[in-house]
Amino acid sequence: MSNESPFLVHGYGVFHTTSYVFYVMELARGGNLAGYLKKTPKVDILTIKFLAAEIVCGIQFLHSKGIVHCDIKPGNILLSHDGHVKVTNFGIALHKMLVGITARGRCGTERYMAPEMLQDRQYSYEVNWFAFGVTLYRMLSRRYPFSGKTKADIHRTVIDKEPAYVGLDQDSTNLLQKLL
């Protein structure tokens, strides 16, 4: 199914031995978004908008197929050799999440988990938009929107606090407030 979207890493095949399963996937020579952000001191706003738009297209495609990714983060966003987004790592994705179907429980990466997950409430597609919001916040500010020294501290700030939008323009702040 991933081959139907230019914004998802494409799968070419799978084979196994008695001990291992091997996936043959598209090569994304640009590395991942986490590495790109680490090595690029300042990313211009047009590049951020471009990358964000392609991530949104990837997420929308998944949602149209009833899939909740559950682990949207810079490390799971690969970049092609010419800088296009390739969402990857569907290991914990939820399938057959049609309208009205919900899930419970924690999965994904702590700093990107939505409050619904942390509070063991029902959730659906909105967890991907929250994680995208954290990712976009990181792209714009290079910081996490919710801080803390321990997992428990981070969870409390996600649930109880509004992020600081210091240094972000009004349009970015408005969008992030809706996502987070």
C-alpha positions in Angstrom: 0.0 0.0 0.0 2.9 2.4 0.7 3.7 2.4 -3.0 0.5 4.3 -3.6 1.9 7.5 -2.0 5.1 9.4 -2.9 5.3 10.5 0.8 5.7 7.0 2.3 8.8 4.8 2.0 8.1 2.2 -0.6 8.3 -1.5 0.1 9.7 -3.8 -2.6 9.7 -7.2 -1.0 10.0 -9.4 2.0 11.8 -12.7 2.7 12.8 -14.7 5.7 15.1 -17.2 7.1 14.4 -19.5 10.1 15.6 -16.7 12.4 14.9 -13.4 10.6 12.5 -11.4 8.5 14.0 -9.1 5.9 12.2 -6.1 4.4 13.4 -4.7 1.1 12.6 -1.0 1.1 13.3 2.1 -0.9 16.6 3.7 -0.2 16.3 7.2 1.2 19.7 8.7 0.7 18.9 12.0 2.5 18.9 10.4 5.9 16.2 11.2 8.4 14.7 14.5 9.5 16.3 14.2 13.0 19.8 14.0 11.4 19.0 16.8 9.0 17.9 19.1 11.8 21.0 18.2 13.8 23.4 19.1 11.0 21.6 22.2 9.7 22.0 25.1 12.1 19.0 27.1 10.8 16.4 25.8 8.5 14.6 28.5 6.5 10.9 28.8 6.8 10.2 27.9 3.2 12.0 24.6 3.7 10.1 23.9 6.9 6.8 24.6 5.1 7.8 22.3 2.3 8.7 19.5 4.6 5.7 20.0 6.8 3.3 19.9 3.8 4.8 16.6 2.6 4.5 15.1 6.1 0.9 16.2 6.2 0.3 14.5 2.8 1.8 11.3 4.1 -0.3 11.4 7.3 -3.5 12.2 5.3 -2.8 9.2 3.0 -2.4 6.9 5.9 -5.6 8.2 7.5 -7.5 7.7 4.2 -6.4 4.0 4.4 -7.6 3.6 8.0 -4.0 3.7 9.5 -2.9 5.5 12.6 1.0 5.7 12.5 1.4 6.2 16.3 5.1 7.2 16.1 5.4 10.3 13.9 8.7 11.9 14.8 11.8 13.3 13.0 13.6 9.9 13.2 10.7 8.2 11.3 10.7 10.8 8.5 13.2 9.9 5.9 14.4 12.2 3.2 15.0 11.2 -0.4 18.2 12.3 -2.2 16.4 15.3 -3.5 14.8 16.3 -0.2 11.4 14.8 -0.4 9.7 13.3 2.7 9.3 9.5 3.1 7.4 8.6 6.2 8.6 5.2 7.5 8.4 2.7 10.4 5.0 1.3 10.5 5.8 -1.3 13.2 3.3 -0.1 15.7 0.8 1.4 13.3 -2.9 0.7 14.0 -4.8 -0.7 11.0 -8.5 -0.7 10.2 -9.0 2.4 12.2 -12.2 3.5 10.3 -14.3 6.5 11.4 -15.6 5.8 14.9 -13.0 3.2 15.8 -10.7 4.0 18.7 -7.8 2.5 20.5 -6.3 2.7 24.0 -2.8 2.3 25.4 0.6 3.9 25.1 2.8 3.3 22.1 5.3 5.4 20.2 8.0 7.7 21.5 7.5 9.4 24.9 8.1 13.0 23.9 5.7 12.7 20.9 2.8 10.9 22.7 -0.5 12.7 22.8 -2.3 13.4 26.2 -5.0 10.8 25.3 -2.3 8.1 25.2 -0.7 9.2 28.4 -4.0 9.3 30.2 -5.1 5.9 28.9 -8.1 7.4 27.1 -9.6 6.4 23.8 -7.9 7.9 20.8 -7.7 7.7 17.0 -6.1 9.8 14.2 -5.6 12.8 16.5 -2.5 11.2 18.0 -0.7 11.6 14.7 -1.6 15.3 14.5 -0.3 15.8 18.0 3.0 14.1 17.2 3.2 16.1 14.0 2.7 19.2 16.1 5.6 18.2 18.3 7.7 17.5 15.2 6.8 20.9 13.6 7.6 22.7 16.9 11.0 21.0 16.9 11.6 22.1 13.3 10.7 25.7 14.0 12.4 26.2 17.4 14.8 23.2 17.8 13.3 22.6 21.2 10.6 20.2 22.5 7.3 21.9 23.4 7.0 20.0 26.6 10.0 19.7 29.0 10.9 17.7 32.0 13.8 15.8 33.5 11.9 12.5 33.9 9.2 10.7 31.9 6.8 11.6 34.6 7.7 15.3 34.4 7.2 15.3 30.6 3.9 13.5 30.9 2.7 16.1 33.4 3.7 19.0 31.2 2.0 17.4 28.1 -1.2 17.0 30.1 -1.2 20.1 32.3 0.8 22.9 30.5 0.6 24.9 27.4 3.9 25.1 25.5 5.8 28.4 25.3 5.8 29.8 21.8 8.7 32.1 22.3 10.4 33.3 19.1 7.6 31.9 16.8 5.6 34.1 14.5 1.8 34.4 15.0 0.9 32.0 12.1 3.2 29.3 13.5 1.9 29.8 17.0 -1.8 29.5 15.8 -1.1 26.3 13.9 0.9 24.7 16.8 -1.8 25.7 19.3 -4.4 23.8 17.2 -2.1 20.7 16.8 -0.9 20.6 20.4 
